[in-house]
Amino acid sequence: MFDSRTELIEKIRLGEDSFLELKEVRLAGDRVVAPSRDDLADELAAFANSRGGVCVLGVDDMSREVLGIPLEQLDRVEALAREVCNDSIRPPIAPTIERLQLTSPLGVDLPVVKVDVPRSLFVHQSRGRYFHRIGSSKREMSPEYLARLFQQRSQSRIIRFDEQVVPSGALDELDEDLWARFATRSSAMDAREVFLNKLGLARQDEDGTWRPTVSGVLMASQDPRKYLPNAFIQAVAYRGDSSTPAAEASGYQLDAADIVGPLDRQVGEALRFVMRNMRVGARKDVGRRDVPQYDLAAVFEALVNAVAHRDYAIYGSKIRLRMYSDRLELFSPGALANTMTVESLTLRQSARNEVLTSLLARCPLPGNLPELQSDRGTMMDKRGEGVRIILERTEALSGKRAEYRILDGEELQLILPAADTDGPSD
């Protein structure tokens, strides 16, 4: 990370962020008094528990000024970093520790120590506590976040969450009409267990008992909430541009619904919720032309992406759909999968839930929605064009660009600006 000296200098100039920590080094005789062992251990463990990062020893974090390390003390500072990584963090981490020179404000090249911590396969503890990186600071993990991280990084976890067995589930709880729709001519002769296993809807547990998987519950049960209490879409439409009512206001909510059922049904019902609550204006150019607040193809892609890519391992978090007078907001639990960033959404593909995406790619578009215009016949095409459709069609209709944000490293927010339906006629 930050392979070139020029890139590192530029990052330091911009200040600390999710991937950069700056530490002034203070010495008393032959002893390093700052940073302390505990403080350094917490910062490095937080990077390892997150997406990795770089700690530069010898730079002030407030002024971003290169203060350097006395040349004769470089061995001592580097030894401190190595000891912290080996002795103060469990399990130990193995960063790349490099000595280099950076230019001070006075134009003098001064020695610093760069500690480059990669993202780890394991969960690391310092001082008996677990930290992760949020923005420019470290935070102690909540019990729920810690449990999820252990699950994600366990050495024994070789399957994705959507492929995991639901321990107390039974195959008879899967609705035959919902799983039989995925049958093909070649699978017609398969036994039920074999067929469900091929689809990723069922697996045998450790005792050899056939049970539904998480994907089976989400795609082939009438109400996934029995086992995944937050596997639904909570939709609210507000009268104004805020979810907080004015003191004198009444009826600030226009509509609200908890949208449940198999995931493809949730997408269709959520799309109908949006259609029911968005305004549609009219303009006269060649005849009459309806102007909706939102492009339905963009809303559809956003909803499909939300149910397909959210992190179902996060307990207590649901998909939230919020409609305001000037925008639509969609909140999806979980950060972006793997090394994806908001900036790379239009350029790369990465699926958190492989079974779910493959099944949604076989589900037909929601029925009885002639307003939904799409070039394909299924909910997903797995070509990674959804985000591009969301951005381009939203901007074409509203004149404003949709925006993605990561909230606290745990939730993806999408904001779709509404088109002006009250503008002058053409």
N, C-alpha and C positions, 0 to 999 in steps of 0.2 A: 504494500500500500504506500502511495506517495513515493514511487521509485526514484524519481529524479530530485535533485537538490532544489531545482527551481520550483517544482510543484510543491514541495514541502514548505519552502519560504512563502509561497503564495497562500497556502493554507494557514500558516501561522499568522500572516497579515490579516486574514479574515477572522481569526479567532477560533475558539473551541467549538466543536460541534459533536455529532454522534460518533465521529471517527477520529477525533483529535483531542488529546489532553496535554496541557502544558504545565510544567512543574519547575518552579525555581529551586535551585540547589543551594542550601546553606550549610556551611561547615563550621565546626568548633574544633580547632586543632586538626586532628586526624579523624574526627568523627563526623559523619553526615547527620545533621540534626533535622534537615528538611529536604525532601519529604520524609515523613516517618514511615517505618516499615508497614504499619497497619494501613495507612492512607494509600500508599503505593500498591499494596496487595489488593485493596478494595477496588481501585481503579482498573488494574490489569485484569482481575477476575471478572469485572463487569464487562470489559471488552470481550473476553473469551466467551462469556455467557450471552453475548449479543451477536453482532455481525463483525466483530474484530475491530481493531483500531490501532492508532499510534500514540504513544506517550513520549514526549520530548522532554528530557531532563536538561535544564539549563536555560529555560525560557520562562519569563514571568507571564502568568496567565491573565493578569489584569491589563497590563500595558502592552503585552505581546512583544516585549523587548527581549532580544537575545542577550542574556547576561553571561552565558558561558559557564564553564567549569575549569578551575585551575588545572593546568596540564598535569601537574604532579598528583592530582587527586582523581584523575579519570579511572584508574584501576579500582580505586575504592568505590566510586559511584557505580561502575559497571558491576562490581562484585555484589553491591547491595541489590541491584536489580535482579541478578541471577539468584541470589539467596532468597529473595522474596518469592520469585517464581517457583523455586524448588521446595522451600521450607514453610512458607506462609500461605500457600494456596493448595487446596486439596480438591481433586488430584492436581499434581503440578502441571504447569503450562510450559511450553517450550517456544518462547518468542524468538524472533531474530533481533539481536542486540548489536547495534552498529554505532561506531564513533564517527562523527563527521564535524565539519566546520560550517558555521553559519555566520553571516555578516551582521555585526551589531549596528545600531543607528549611527555610530561614529565611523562606520566603514571598516572596522577591524574584524577579521575572521576569528571567531571564538569557538573552542571545542564544546560540543554537546553530546549527549547520548540519546540515541533514538531506539525505542523499544517497540517493535512491530509485532502486535499480538493478532494471530489469525483467529477466525471464527472456529470454535472448538466443536468436536463431536460429543463432548461430555459437559456436565454441569459442574461448575467450580465454586468452591466455598472459601471464604476468607474470614478469619476470626469467628468461625462458627456461623456465619451469615452468608446469604446469597444475594448478590447484587447484579443488576443489569444496567445497560446504558440507555438513558432516555435524553435525547438532545445533547446538551453540553454537560450533563451531570449524571452521576450514578444514583440509582435508587434501589432500596431493598425490595426484593420480590415479594409479592403477596403469596400466601399459601397456594391459591388457585393457579397463579402464573407459574410458580415453581413446580407444581405437580405436572402441569402441561409441558414444561420444558424438559423435565425428566422423561416424560413419555416420548417426547419428540427425539430426544438424544440418547435414549437408553441403548446400550450396546446390544441388548437382546431384541430390540424393536426392529424387526426387519420388514414390517408391513405398514402401510399408511393407515391413518386413523379411519378413513372411510371403508377400509377392508377388514377392520377388526370385528371380532365376534361380539355380539350383544350377549353378555353372560347369562341373563335370565330370560332371554327371548326364546320363542318356539316357532318352528317353521309354519305351523298352522295359523300363526298371527299374520302371516303375509297373505295379502289378498290375491287369489289366483287370477282374477281379471287384470290386476295391475302388473303381475310378473309375466303372465302368458302373452301379453302384448309384444314382448321382446322375442318371441319364438320365431324361428326360421324353419324352412323346410328341412334342413339338415338336423335340427335339434328336436324335431317332432317326436322322435322315438326315445329320446333321453328320459330316464327316470327323473322325477322332480328334483331330488337332491343333486343329481349330476348337472341338470340344466341350471339350477340356481347357482351352483358352484362355478360353472363356466361364466356366468354373468357377473360374478362377484357379489351376488345377493345373499349367499349363505356359505358357511364353512363349518368344519368340524372343530369343536373345542378340544381342550386337552384330554378330555375323557372320551373323545370320539363321538360326541353327540352333535347332531346337525343343528345349527342355530343361525338365525339371521345375522348378517353383518350390519354395520352402521348404514351402508348404502342400501341394503335390503329394507331396513326400517324407513329410510328416507324416500325411497322410490316405490315401494310395494306395500306400504301399510296406509290405512285410511287416516291415521293420526299419529305421526312420528313422535308426538310429545309424550307418549307413554314412556318411552325410554330416553328421549332427547327433549327435555322439557322446553328448551328454547329454540327448537327447530321450527320456527314459524316467522311470519313477517308481521310486525306491528305497524299498522298504517294509520296516520292521523292527517287530516286536512284542516288547516287553520284559516280563519277568515282574513287575517292580516299578514304582516311580514314577520311576526314574532310568535313564539309559543307561550309568551307571558301575557295574560290578558291585562288590559288597562283597568284601573280601579272601577271605572263606571261601565265597563264593557260587559255585555252578556252574550252568550252564544258565540264565544270566540272560536270554538271548534265546530267546523261544518260537518265533519264525518270522522268516524273512527272504526277500525275493525282489526281483529286478530285473524290473519289469513293462514289457514292450516291446510293439512292434507299432504299428499305426495308432492315433491318439489315442482314438477311440471304444472300441477294444478295451482300451486301457490303463485307461480309466475303469471298464469292466466288471470287469476282472481285479482292479483295486485295491479295488473295492467288495466283491468276493468275499473278498479278503484280510482286509478289516475284519470281514466276517461270520464268517469262519473263526476269528478270534482274539479277538472280543469275547465277553464273558460275557452270558448271557441267564438272568435269574432268573424266578421265577414268583410271582404273588400271587393270592389267592383272594378275589374279591369276588362277581361273578356268574360262577360257574364258575372256570376257570383263565385267568389273564391273563399272558402272557409279558411280561417287562420287560427289554428289551435295554439295553446300556450306551449305545448311540448310536442316534439316529433315522436310519434309512437314507436317507430323503429328504434330510436335511440333509447327510449324508456325500456322497451322490451330487452334490448341487449344489456342494459344496466341491470335489470332484474335477473336475467339468466346468469350473468357473471356473478351476481351476489350469491345466488343459491348454489352455484357450481363451485365457487372458489372460496367461500367463507371458511373459517376455521371452526369446525363442529366440535373440536376438543375443548373449546372455551366454554366452561360452564357458566350459565347465568347471563349470556349475551345473545341477543336475538338480532335479526335484521330489522332495521328501523327505516320506515319510509315516512318522510315528512313533506307535506305540501304547504307552501305559503303563497301569498298573493303574487310574489315576484320570483319564486324559485322552487325547485324540488330538491330535496336532500335525501340521499340514501346512505345508510351506515351499515357496513358489513364487518362482522367480528373477525379479527385477525389481521396481522400485517401482511404484506405481499409475500408470496411464497418464494422460498429459496433466496436468490440474490437479486430479485426484481426490485426496482425502484419506481417511484412515480414517473420519473423522467424516461424510463425505458419501457413503459407500458405499451407504447405504440410500436416498439421495435422488437420485442421479445415475447416468447410464450413460456409459461411455466404453470403447471397444474398441481395444485395441492391435493385434489381429490380425483385421481385418475379414473376410478370406477364410475363416479358420478358423471364426469364429463363424457365418458363413453356412452353411458345410458341416455343422457340428455341429447346426445347427438343422434339418437334413434327415436326420440319422441317427436311427434308431429307438432306443428305450430298450434297454439290455442285455437279452438274452434269458435265459430260465430263471431269472429272479429274481422270483418271485411276492411275496417279502417287500418289494420296492420298490414303494411306493404313490405314484403321481404322477398329477396331473390332466392331463398332456399325454402325447403319444405320441412326442415327439422329445427329444433330449438338451438342446437349448436352445430357449427360446421368444423370446429377444431382447427381452423386455419388462422385463428388469432386476429380476426378482423373486427371483433366486437368493439374494442376501444376506439378504433379509427371511425367506425360508424357513429358511435356516441359523440365524439368530438366534432366530426364534420357536419353531421346532420343537425346537431344542436346549434352550431354556429351559423349554419345556413338559414335556419328558421328565426333565431333570436338576434343574430348579429353579435352574440357574445359567446365566448368559449367556455365549455364545461371545465370544471376544475376538480382534480383529485387531491386529497390530503391524507396523510397518515397522522392519526391522533394518538399520542402517547405510546407509539410503537405497537398498539394493540387493536386498532380499528381503522378501516379504510372508509373515508368519506368521499362521496361524489356529489357535486353541486351542479345542477342543471338550471341555468337561468331561463326564466320564462320569456316567451315572445310577447311583444306588445300587441294585444288583440283589440286595443281601443284607438289605434293610430288612424290617421286620415285615409280615406279610400284612395286607391290609385287612379 
